[in-house]
Each structure stands twice: as C-alpha cells, then as structure tokens.
Amino acid sequence: MAVEASLTESKPVAVIGAGSWGTALAMVAARNRHDVTLWAREREVVNSIATDRRNPFYLSDFELPENIRATSSLEDALRDASLVLVVVPSHAFREMIGSMLPFINDEMVIVSATKGVENRTLMRMDEVIADVCGDKFEDRFVALSGPSFAREVAKGDPTAIVAASRDCALSAAAQKQLSSSVFRVYTNDDVIGVELGGAVKNVVAIASGVVRGLGFGTNAVAAIITRGLAEMTRLALACGARAETMAGLAGLGDLVLTCTGELSRNRHVGVELGRGRKLSDILAEMREIAEGVKTTRAVYELGERLNIDMPITASIHALLYEDKSALEAAGELMGRPLRRE
C-alpha cells in the first residue's frame, strides 16, 4: 500500500533509539515530510544509514527515506528538534533522559514510546522523566502507545495508536506531526492508563504464549486475554486511570495484538517457555528486548504494594523468577477458587 503523507508543516523531529520501533517511527515522521534525526548508539548503524539508507540490525530490508539522517551524538540529534520521540527499553529510560537533559529545552515536546514500569522504583515513564528533569519538563510529556508492530508500520499497513498528555495541546501536536492516511493517532489525557496498558499487556502476552507453547488452543488464549484485561484494569484504576482507557487502543487493542500476533516478542518468549526451554537460552537468541520479562517483576511488585489481585502476573512472575515450570504456573491459574466474574 502506498503511504500518503499528511499535509502538515515540516518540523525537525528527533528519534532517540534506532531499534525496530524507533526506526519505524522515524519512517512515519519522514513520510510526513519532517526532517528526522535518528539517534543510534552503534556507529555501524549511523554509517550504514548514511551510505546504504538502511538500518543494518533492525528492519534492514526497508530503505529509509532521504530525510532521515542518523547520528550517535545526542546534542546533534536534539538540536532544533520540536518533537523528541524517546524509543528505548524501560530499563534504559532513566539513564537516557539524564544524558539528554543538557540538550533539551522547554519548547520541545517529549514523546515516550517506551512501554514498561521501572524496576525498583515502580515508576511509569512519565514519573521517571519528572524525577530526572524536575517540574520544568514534566508538563511537556506525551505517552505514545497502542497496537503497533514495527514491521507493519514500516510497510505502511493501516495502524491506529494513541498519544496521551495531561496537556491536550501537546497530544494534539504529536497527533498532527505523526498522523497520515495509514497511521492514525488518537489523543487522550489519561497518561496513567495509556502507560500502564502498554506495560501490563506485555506480561499478559507472555502468559498467552505459554498456553500456546503448552499445546492449548484458542479457548485458553481468549481466557487469558479476557482475564488479563480485567487484571490490567484493576491495577490501572488503583493507580488513578480511567476504565474506558483500558477498553481502547492502549488497553484492549494493544493486548489483543500482543497476545495473538506472530510478531510479538513477548508472546514468543511465552511460547518457548511453554515448550520447556530456559529463559536465559530464549533471551540469548533475541537481538531485541522482550519488555515483559523485566516488566513482570515491576508490575508484580506494584500489584503487591497496592494489594491488587493479579493472578496472571503472579503466575508469570513465578515462572520467570521463582523457578516454577510452565505447567505448574498454568495449573495454578486454572486451580484458583471459582467465583463470580
């Protein structure tokens, strides 16, 4: 499908992180006629994009638009940027924001495309950026989430996501600069719900993969998705989110995609665990991060802190960190006391 760019004023965009999702979002912004600077840690990525127009490690079969340039300098990447998309794993988010801090200003809109909860502090990414940057930048934050496999976005397949900010003007700015006929961005002011939906769905996706790896059918997957949504909603409401957000793109939409899509890294981890493989061996084969592995620990601890019943998260936590087998973890779920839905 041909990608039709939206008619929007061209503005400099910085994308911090050149993994699959960062590369795909850089392509989205470039197709919308923005000048995009893509920051990559690896010099090899920077050189390859300059000479071959390709990211050698991620989405390498896609030629990148000419208005994407790569750099390994944060100062260079952030210079003159109006929209800054931070696309790094949640465990690296705090360090990255700290490194960016000398080069960001209060005119920039900071968009987090990171899905996760920070281990130890149990902070969402909006809380992390406020903790690192202080009040000066807290209100310049937008959370970007929703059902979106990077490869399909890069191809130009129709995709719908959500941009959430407490300042509606900021989410509208992200919407305007990123939206096109095939990449539809909705706005929302429920930052808590959008961020927690994007985090918890990865934990549930591991569970959906486990039941497939054990050889169970789609009945079991449907049950995991449905009860996972209930679990996700309980936690989000306890943290101050709105229930309707969990029924939207950042909640149910992303949950269904990640639990059923063959491109889901978290589901893949679950499938392999269900087949009896060791977590360390599975992760050693993966170049990209399965966020749900680290997020499981944080979400489990957050649920414990708030006294929220989260049986799926507890079972996956036991599988990943308490040496339970996949069959034992699934058995604990099915053996829970019967009650009203």
C-alpha positions in Angstrom: 0.0 0.0 0.0 1.4 3.4 -0.9 1.9 5.7 2.0 0.2 9.1 1.7 1.8 11.8 3.9 -0.4 14.1 5.9 -0.4 17.7 4.9 1.4 19.2 7.9 4.0 21.8 8.4 7.5 20.3 8.3 9.3 20.5 11.6 12.5 18.9 12.9 11.9 15.6 14.7 14.4 13.6 16.8 14.0 9.9 17.4 16.2 8.6 20.2 16.7 4.9 19.7 17.2 3.0 16.5 15.7 -0.3 17.3 12.8 -1.6 15.2 10.2 0.7 16.8 12.4 3.7 16.7 13.3 3.1 13.1 9.6 2.6 12.1 8.6 5.8 13.9 11.4 7.7 12.1 10.0 6.4 8.9 6.5 7.6 9.9 7.7 11.1 10.7 9.9 11.3 7.5 6.9 10.2 5.3 5.1 13.2 6.9 7.8 15.4 5.4 9.6 16.2 8.6 13.4 16.3 8.8 14.2 13.4 11.1 17.4 12.8 13.1 17.7 9.2 14.3 20.0 8.7 17.3 21.7 5.3 17.4 24.2 4.1 20.0 26.1 1.9 17.4 28.4 3.7 14.9 27.7 0.9 12.5 24.0 1.9 12.3 24.9 5.5 11.7 27.3 4.7 8.9 25.0 2.2 7.3 22.1 4.7 7.2 24.4 7.3 5.7 25.8 5.1 3.0 23.1 2.5 2.3 19.9 4.1 3.6 19.3 1.0 5.8 19.5 0.1 9.5 21.8 -3.0 9.4 20.3 -4.6 12.5 16.5 -3.7 12.5 14.1 -3.6 9.6 17.1 -3.9 7.4 15.0 -4.9 4.3 13.5 -1.4 4.3 15.1 1.5 2.6 14.9 4.6 4.7 13.7 8.0 3.3 16.3 10.5 2.4 15.0 13.0 5.0 16.2 10.6 7.8 19.8 11.1 8.9 21.5 9.2 11.7 23.9 10.4 14.4 25.5 9.0 17.6 25.5 12.4 19.2 22.6 13.4 21.5 23.5 17.0 21.2 23.3 16.7 17.4 20.1 14.8 17.5 18.3 17.2 19.8 19.5 20.4 18.2 16.4 22.4 16.9 14.1 19.4 17.4 10.5 20.3 18.1 9.3 16.8 18.7 11.5 14.3 20.5 10.5 10.6 20.5 12.3 8.5 23.1 12.2 4.9 22.0 14.5 2.9 24.4 13.8 0.0 26.7 12.2 0.9 30.0 15.3 -0.2 32.0 17.4 2.3 30.0 14.9 5.2 30.0 16.2 6.9 33.2 19.8 6.9 32.0 18.8 8.2 28.6 16.8 11.1 29.9 19.7 12.0 32.2 22.0 12.0 29.2 19.6 14.1 27.1 18.9 16.6 29.9 21.7 19.2 28.9 20.3 19.4 25.4 16.5 19.6 25.9 14.5 22.8 26.4 11.0 23.7 27.4 9.9 24.2 23.8 10.3 20.5 23.0 7.5 18.0 23.2 9.0 14.8 24.7 7.1 11.7 23.5 7.8 8.4 25.2 7.2 5.4 23.0 8.6 3.2 25.8 6.3 0.5 27.3 7.2 -0.6 30.8 7.4 0.1 34.5 10.8 0.8 36.0 12.1 -1.9 38.3 12.9 -0.9 41.9 11.2 2.5 41.8 8.0 1.0 40.2 7.6 4.3 38.3 5.9 4.8 35.0 8.0 6.6 32.3 6.1 9.9 32.9 7.2 9.6 36.6 10.8 8.8 35.6 11.1 11.8 33.4 9.6 14.1 36.1 12.0 12.6 38.6 15.1 13.2 36.4 14.1 16.5 34.9 12.0 18.2 37.6 8.9 20.3 37.1 10.4 22.2 34.1 9.7 19.4 31.7 7.1 17.3 33.4 4.2 19.0 31.6 5.9 18.6 28.2 5.3 14.8 28.2 3.3 12.7 25.8 2.9 8.9 26.1 2.6 7.1 22.7 1.1 3.6 22.8 -1.3 1.2 21.1 -1.4 -1.9 18.8 1.6 -1.4 16.5 4.1 -3.9 15.2 7.1 -2.0 13.9 7.3 -4.1 10.7 3.7 -3.4 9.7 4.2 0.3 10.4 7.3 0.3 8.2 5.4 -1.4 5.4 2.7 1.3 5.6 -0.1 -1.0 6.8 -3.0 0.8 8.5 -2.3 1.4 12.2 -4.1 3.3 15.0 -2.4 4.3 18.2 -3.0 6.9 21.0 -1.0 9.9 22.2 -1.7 10.8 25.8 -0.8 14.0 27.6 -2.3 16.0 30.5 -1.9 19.0 28.2 -4.3 18.5 25.3 -2.2 20.8 23.1 0.8 18.6 23.4 -1.0 15.4 22.4 -2.6 17.3 19.6 0.9 18.4 18.4 2.1 14.8 18.4 -1.1 13.7 16.6 -0.6 16.4 13.9 3.0 15.7 13.2 2.7 11.9 13.1 -0.7 11.2 11.6 -1.2 10.1 8.0 -3.8 8.3 6.0 -2.3 5.0 7.2 -1.1 6.0 10.6 -3.9 7.3 12.7 -3.1 8.9 16.0 -5.9 9.5 18.6 -5.5 11.7 21.6 -6.2 11.1 25.3 -5.5 12.8 28.6 -5.2 9.6 30.7 -1.4 9.2 30.8 -1.6 6.7 33.6 -4.0 4.4 31.8 -2.1 4.6 28.5 1.3 3.9 30.1 0.0 1.0 32.3 -1.9 -0.6 29.5 1.3 -0.6 27.4 3.2 -2.1 30.2 0.9 -4.8 31.6 -0.1 -6.1 28.2 3.4 -7.5 27.7 3.1 -9.6 30.9 -0.2 -11.0 29.7 1.3 -11.7 26.3 3.9 -13.9 27.9 1.1 -15.8 29.5 -0.8 -16.2 26.2 2.4 -17.5 24.6 2.8 -20.0 27.5 -0.6 -21.6 27.0 0.2 -21.9 23.2 3.6 -23.4 24.0 1.9 -25.9 26.2 -0.2 -27.0 23.3 -3.5 -25.5 24.5 -5.9 -23.9 22.0 -7.5 -20.6 21.3 -10.1 -21.1 24.1 -7.2 -20.7 26.6 -5.8 -17.7 24.8 -9.2 -16.0 24.8 -9.5 -16.7 28.6 -6.0 -15.2 29.2 -6.8 -12.1 27.1 -10.2 -11.5 28.9 -8.9 -12.1 32.4 -5.7 -10.2 31.6 -7.8 -7.2 30.6 -9.6 -7.4 34.0 -6.3 -7.6 35.8 -4.8 -4.7 33.9 -7.9 -2.6 34.6 -7.9 -3.3 38.3 -4.3 -2.1 38.6 -4.8 0.9 36.4 -7.9 2.1 38.3 -6.0 1.7 41.6 -3.3 4.0 40.1 -5.8 6.6 39.1 -6.5 5.7 35.4 -9.9 5.5 33.7 -11.7 2.3 32.9 -12.5 3.5 29.3 -8.8 3.8 28.5 -8.4 0.1 29.1 -11.1 -0.6 26.6 -9.3 1.5 24.0 -6.2 1.2 21.8 -3.7 1.4 24.6 -5.5 -1.3 26.6 -7.6 -3.9 24.8 -6.3 -3.0 21.4 -2.6 -3.5 22.3 -3.4 -6.5 24.5 -5.1 -8.4 21.6 -2.3 -7.7 19.2 0.5 -8.7 21.5 -1.3 -11.8 22.7 -2.1 -13.1 19.3 0.3 -11.6 16.8 3.2 -13.8 15.4 5.5 -10.7 15.5 5.1 -10.3 19.3 8.4 -10.8 21.1 6.7 -11.3 24.5 4.4 -13.9 23.1 7.4 -15.6 21.5 9.1 -15.8 24.9 6.0 -17.3 26.4 5.7 -19.9 23.6 9.2 -21.0 24.1 8.8 -21.2 27.9 5.7 -23.3 27.4 7.8 -25.7 25.3 10.1 -26.2 28.3 13.0 -24.0 27.2 15.1 -21.9 29.7 14.5 -18.2 29.8 18.3 -17.5 29.5 18.5 -19.5 26.3 15.5 -17.8 24.8 16.7 -14.3 25.5 20.2 -15.2 24.3 18.8 -15.8 20.8 16.9 -12.5 20.7 18.5 -9.3 19.5 15.6 -7.2 20.6 14.2 -6.8 24.1 11.1 -8.5 25.3 9.9 -5.8 27.7 7.5 -8.1 29.5 10.3 -10.1 31.1 11.6 -7.2 33.2 8.2 -5.5 33.5 6.7 -8.6 35.1 8.8 -8.1 38.2 7.8 -4.4 38.5 4.1 -5.0 37.8 4.0 -7.8 40.3 5.6 -5.7 43.0 3.3 -2.8 42.1 0.3 -5.0 42.5 1.6 -6.3 45.8 2.1 -2.8 47.0 -1.4 -1.8 46.1 -2.9 -5.1 47.3 -4.4 -5.8 43.8 -5.4 -9.3 42.8 -3.2 -10.1 39.7 -3.1 -13.9 39.3 -1.8 -13.9 35.7 1.1 -11.6 36.7 1.8 -13.7 39.8 1.9 -16.9 37.7 4.3 -15.4 35.1 6.4 -13.9 37.9 6.6 -17.4 39.5 7.6 -18.8 36.1 10.3 -16.2 35.4 11.7 -15.6 38.8 10.6 -18.4 41.2 11.7 -21.5 39.2 8.1 -22.7 38.6 7.6 -24.7 35.4 5.2 -23.5 32.7 2.8 -26.4 33.5 2.8 -25.5 37.2 2.2 -21.9 36.5 -0.8 -22.7 34.2 -2.1 -25.2 36.8 -2.1 -22.5 39.5 -4.2 -20.3 37.3 -6.7 -23.0 36.5 -6.8 -24.2 40.1 -7.9 -20.8 41.5 -11.2 -20.8 43.5 -14.3 -20.4 41.4 -16.2 -17.1 41.9 -18.4 -14.6 40.1 -16.9 -13.0 37.0 
